[in-house]
């Protein structure tokens, strides 16, 4: 049977609360038969008292819409900061951050899926960045999903149209990021 290949790319601009340009984020998804690979590249530059450049690279592999492996590398001012991974092992997963491992229960939806898959009816998602489960609350009138990080209680919002992420308000301890999908340039 021939391999079916499907590829799609979404680009987002990242702004501050005051609409200052902070950076960009690009998501590429490639589907070959039942295997999907998602790659995310992002770079953000924040000027407070000092200038901070934060970037990350994410790679996720899914088979039959289930995460098999994930690797994330973060950089702060162009120097590697953290390395995280999630690997499927039987019915569970192992999350590793900077060589520290912990077992994670099985899940059906993870954060890297959110760019192309609206989390309809999903009460929680797994975060490959933190190795935690974030609760999901649906706001129907806005087609918005609020994700609460159990570690710091930050609430981020994700807005969808036709199942594709259009906008996000992502709360980080240092800054709130506003992502907007670029459409037909």
N, C-alpha and C positions, 0 to 999 in steps of 0.2 A: 504494500500500500504506500502511495506517495506521501511524502511529508508536506503537510499544509503549513505554510508560514504566514503569519499575520503580525504586522508591526505597527505600533502607534507611539506617538510622542506628544507629551503635553509639556508646555513651558509655562512657568509662573514668574511673575515679578514679585519681589518682596519689598514692602514699604513699611515705614514707621507709622505710628499713630498720627503724625503730622504730615503724612504722605511724602516723606523723604525717601528717595530710592536707597535701599539697603543692599540689594543683590538679586540673585535669580536662583531658580530651581528648575531642573529639567528631569522629566520622568520618561523613560523609554521602556516599553513592554514589547516583548517578542514571544509569540506563541508558535510552537512547532509540535504538531499533533497534540498530545496531552501535557506537554511541558511548557510552562511559561517562565520567562526570566524578566525580572523587573530591575532596572538600574536607575538610581537617583543620584544626581550630582547637584550640590548646592554650595553657594558661597555668599556669605553675608558680611558686610562691613558696617560696624556700629561705632559711631563717634560719641563718646560721653566725655569724661575727663581725659581719657586716652582713646586711641583708636584700637578696636578689636576686630580681627578678621577671623570669622568662624566658618569652616567649611566641612562638608562631610560627603562621603561616598558610600552608597548602599547598594548591595546586590542581593536579591532574593530569588530563590528558585522554587517553583511550585510544580507539583505533579498532581493531576486530577484536582486542581484548585485547592490543594493542601500544601502548606509550607513544608519544604524538605530541608532547606538550608538558607541561612541569611548571614551576611557579613557587613558590618558597618565600621568605617574608620572615620574618626573625627580629627580635625586639625584646628589648632588655635594659633593664630599668627603664623601660619604656614608650617608649624611643627606638629607632628602627630601627638594627639592628646589621648584618645581612648580607642580601643578596638573591642567591638562587641560581636558576638555571633550567637546564632540559635541553630541547633542541629536536631533533626528528628532521629529518635532512637526507639523503634518499636511504637508503643502507644504514648510515649512521653517525649519531651524535648529537653535538651541541655542548653541553658543560657550561660555564656561565658563573657565576662567583662574584665579585660586586662588580666587574663589567666585565672580569675576567680570564677568557679563554676557553681551552678545550682540547677536542680531539676525543676522543670516546669510541666504542669499538667497539659494534656492535649487541649487544643482549641480549634475553632473553625474559621476564625477571622483575625487578621493581624493588621497592624498599622500601615504597612507598605501596600496593602491591597486597597487602601482608601482612595487612592488617586483615580482608579478606574472602576471601583465597585462601591456603590452606595451600601452602607451597612444596615439595610432594611431588616427590622425585626431582630437585630443582634443586641443583646443586653450588655455585652462587654467585648472588648477587643484586647488582643495581646500586643504589647509594645516591644518591638525588637530592640529599641534603644535602651529600655530600662529593665526588661525582663519581668514586667509586671502586667497585671490586667487592669485596664481602664474601663470604668463604667460608662455606658452610653445612654444618653437621654435624647429622645427624638422630639423636636419642636416642629410640629406639622405645618403651621402657617408659614414657616420660613424654609421648609425642606432643609432643616438644619439639625445637626447632631452635635450634642455637647459631650465632650470626653473629659472625664475627671481623672487626673493623675493621683493615685492613692498616696504617693510618696510626698508630694508637696501641696496637694489639694488644688493645684492650678486647673482651671477649666478652659479648654480650647473649644472653638466652634468651627464646624465644617459644613459648608453650604453646597448643595448639589442641584444639577439640572440634567435630566435624562441619564442619571446614574453616574455622571462624571463630576469630579470635584471642580467647582468653579471658583470658590473663595474659601479662605480659612483665616481664622484669627487664633494664632498659636501663642499661648502664654508660656514664657520662659522666665526664670528668676530675674534676669537682667533687663529683658525687654519684651514687649509684645510685638509679634510679627504679623503683618497683614499680607497674605498671599492672594494674588489675583491671576487667574488663568488668562494667558494671551490667546486671543481668538483671531484667526485670519488676518494676518498682517498685510 
